[in-house]
Amino acid sequence: MKASLIERLTEGAIATFLWLLRVAVVLVVVVGSALTIMSGRYSLEVYVGLVVSGLTLGSIYALIALGYTMVYGILRMINFAHGEIFMAGAFAGYFVVTASDKLGFLNQGPVTAMITIVVAILVAVAVATPIALLVEKIAYRPLRNAPRLVPLISAIGASFVLQYTFRGFFGPGIYSYPTVDFLDQTLPISGVIVRYVDVIVVISAFVMMTGLYLFVMRTKLGTAIRAVSEDKDTAALMGIDVNRAIVTTFGLGAAMAGAAGVLYALLFRQVFFLTGFVPGIKAFTAAVLGGIGNIPGAMLGGLFLGQVESIGPTLFLDGFNVPSPNQLKDVIAFTMLVLVLVFRPSGILGERIARSRA
Amino acid sequence: MQLRKLGVLAATAALVLGACSGAATATDPLGVIKVGANDPIHVAFWGVISGADASLGTDSLYGVQIAADDKGGKLLGHAIQVTTEDGLCTPEGGATAAQKLAADKTIVGLIGSSCSDETVGGIKALTDVGLTTISPSNTRPALTKADRGPEYAGYARTAHSDAFQGKAVAEFVFNVLKLTKAATIHDGSAYAEALQGVFADEFKKLGGSIVAQEAVSKGQTDMKPVLTKVAAAAPQVIYDPVFVAEGGYLWAQSKQVAGLEKTVMIGSDGMFTPDFVKAAGKAAEGNYLSSPNFSAFQAGYADFLTKYKAKVGKDPISAFHAHAYDAANILFNAIEKVAVKNSDNSLSIGRKALRDAIFATKDFKGITGVLSCSASGDCGAPLIAVYQITSRETGGTWPPAKPTWP
């Protein structure tokens, strides 16, 4: 009797706390935004600039998040080495773009710049994919039937191995992509600065994501992947090559991450052996935000996270006169994650089948 | 029973006798380090030697190694052994490195850390075990303030305090560039936060106005939101004394934010490296970095540069190699002063004696200046210069030829 009373009280306290949290966050968001907008401190152009910045970063998060979500979907494991695959892609692209710059090819005009970028992306994909397959073969496949925590630890180990292998090869210093003049030019829109690189990043991200979505939904191999992620054993009984489906999933995720690495480096220009860490964590957050295991969810989660990080600090906190709100962008991003998970524990587009599988 | 007592007595007597014959100063309130007859004198360097700011620590490490080479690799007949510990330029990294070093009983003295954050995190562990460290590149003013806590008893530095650097930059902006509206951006590190604070205070004293004080976080790559916010306040100059990676992002992205196309960017010694110029790219051209004034260094600096080039194969990669060279020499001098040579050629070095000897350094002829240590550990000669970055530096030549000011 007594125990149940205490239990009920704790439950009530937790429920109240969660409700207070929800109310507090919603209040901060609504009141903060209203105050900021009413203060008139920022013009419309400022907001547009922030949205553009959030869109570019968000589409890169989305590309990386796809790898997390697909691997989770099929193997129920978090591939923490995924951020390093992304870094490998960025490194591979660096050598292509630098070589093109040294040959004097890069900055001859928009066409040569675009050719270089396409080649860089292809090379990045060609480098990132085998690395991911190797990681799958060495670190994950032997543990496929082990308890779920084991491959997770193995993934963290693989991530360190990759980081420090790159450190061994390329040293701890920063590699800076050469400036691509064409990419730095701005679109002829007055008031806001939108560079060609922003447009290219967003368009290529969307093309790749659409391609992936169509592949998974419309092709035979894509159907196999979906079948394996629904139920591995039954899929095997139906004559589906489970291994092939899993390897394809890893390869696709790595290709997206490798390409994202080049796009990221075109935007931010610096690459070094720890480049993959923060974007990796953010993309994982995006995947959870969107509902891990769900492909459109990962895309949506990435774009949402990009926007929250970009516009959130200024929009939500500036109205309260919080000093240097941009330092708090991670706090805002992760508070949003908590909030989304409080309202929808399975993420924005959470898997509806999750319950039956657990 | 009787016999055993006798034995104890004999042993005690032998110990006392041994101690007397060995050295009169074999006791020290913080303990004595014994360096065996054939053991090296172990000196440790701790600082950032990996990641984006690796050049800052590596550059200092070269300075220490050259100082050891200049001694012929030997001190009092013992080889000098220099080991390194990575502090990662963070308080946590500094704490881990310091704890590891504090546990090593063979260490005589230390050079480091690189970043003020590392010292803030690690100094207590070192001071507690009686060790003393001399930093070649920490510049946060509070580290050598007269009222610094007891945990800083084992801390001295040959780097200038940012009380000077912040003031110098403020004077440069107001008097030379004749700009009156400034914004600052820091990265939450002990170094940057304090430095932009000094700058802001001094700039206001001169009659300028600070229109925005913003911050980013370490590891952040997308600086456009914070720059957009700063742009809304329309500053003529942005002072962002952060480190290589974040500084590179800030400078490069400042050109992509409406309203900041013409704004002057100024950074400080944490960004005074070719890595930073590479990271910022063409956006660096026309902007400024403050650092120690290399033209004001002593005659020995030219000689040092030759050795540096011979050892490393290129010109200095950061700003504090000379300060590290001086710090190492101060440490070596102090060791020579207090080490007691025993009859078997081993050395006894009192930790407190060594610390006192370092703090008693007076009119030491270093290559960064004639150095004297204050009671709170300030040994540096605060000479600051501002360098303009031009197409020469972005084209790959480093360091800048001569200061723009003074």
Contacts between the chains, C-beta under 8 A, distances in Angstrom:
chain1	res1	chain2	res2	distance
A	41	B	232	6.1
A	42	B	229	7.8
A	42	B	232	5.5
A	43	B	232	7.8
A	45	B	258	6.2
A	46	B	228	5.5
A	46	B	229	7.9
A	46	B	231	7.7
A	46	B	232	6.0
A	49	B	224	6.9
A	49	B	228	5.2
A	49	B	257	6.9
A	49	B	258	6.4
A	50	B	224	7.3
A	50	B	225	5.7
A	50	B	228	5.9
A	53	B	222	6.3
A	53	B	224	4.1
A	53	B	225	6.3
A	53	B	228	7.7
A	57	B	222	5.2
A	167	B	50	7.2
A	171	B	54	7.9
A	172	B	49	7.3
A	172	B	50	4.1
A	172	B	51	5.8
A	172	B	54	4.3
A	173	B	52	7.9
A	173	B	54	5.8
A	173	B	55	6.7
A	173	B	275	5.9
A	174	B	52	5.4
A	174	B	244	6.5
A	174	B	245	6.6
A	174	B	248	7.4
A	174	B	275	5.3
A	174	B	278	6.9
A	174	B	279	5.5
A	176	B	248	7.3
A	176	B	278	4.3
A	176	B	279	5.0
A	176	B	281	6.5
A	178	B	281	7.9
A	179	B	281	4.9
A	179	B	282	5.4
A	184	B	255	7.8
A	184	B	256	7.8
A	191	B	258	6.8
A	192	B	258	6.4
A	193	B	256	5.5
A	193	B	257	6.6
A	193	B	258	5.0
A	195	B	256	6.2
A	268	B	221	4.9
A	268	B	222	7.5
A	268	B	249	6.3
A	268	B	252	8.0
A	269	B	248	7.4
A	269	B	252	6.1
A	269	B	279	6.9
A	269	B	281	6.5
A	270	B	52	7.6
A	270	B	221	7.8
A	270	B	245	6.1
A	270	B	248	5.8
A	270	B	249	7.2
A	270	B	279	5.1
A	272	B	51	7.1
A	272	B	52	6.1
A	272	B	245	7.9
A	274	B	51	6.3
A	277	B	219	7.9
A	278	B	219	5.1
A	278	B	221	7.3
A	279	B	221	7.9
A	309	B	222	7.0
A	309	B	225	7.6
A	310	B	222	6.8
A	310	B	224	7.3
A	310	B	225	5.1
A	311	B	225	7.2
A	313	B	225	6.3
A	313	B	226	8.0
A	314	B	225	6.2
A	314	B	228	7.4
A	314	B	229	5.5
A	318	B	229	7.3
A	323	B	213	7.2
A	323	B	215	8.0
A	324	B	213	6.8
A	324	B	214	4.8
A	324	B	215	3.7
A	324	B	226	7.9
A	325	B	229	7.9
A	326	B	214	6.3
A	326	B	215	6.8
A	326	B	216	6.0
A	326	B	225	5.6
A	326	B	226	3.9
A	326	B	229	6.7
A	327	B	188	6.0
A	327	B	215	4.2
A	327	B	216	6.3
A	327	B	217	5.2
A	329	B	217	7.4
A	329	B	220	7.5
A	329	B	225	7.1
A	330	B	217	6.6
